[in-house]
Amino acid sequence: MSYGANLPDAWRQAGVYAGRILKGAKPSDLPVVQSSRFELVINLQAARALDLTVPPTLLARADEVIE
């Protein structure tokens, strides 16, 4: 199971940040940006290999389930 920042969104934010710097903004003047989109990924194959039971309610909330 993994809960973390949405990687495509993080790369998009990095591009926006780099664009601002390339347009002349001072990096020290830019605010620190924190990810606002997170995702939950569950690997059922690994859970089965470890003989773990994942509740159906948790599976329903997951953004991605790896069979």
Secondary structure, DSSP 8 states (H G I E B T S, - for coil): -EEEE-HHHHHHHHHHHHHHHHTT--GGGS-------EEEEEEHHHHHHTT----HHHHHH-SEEE-
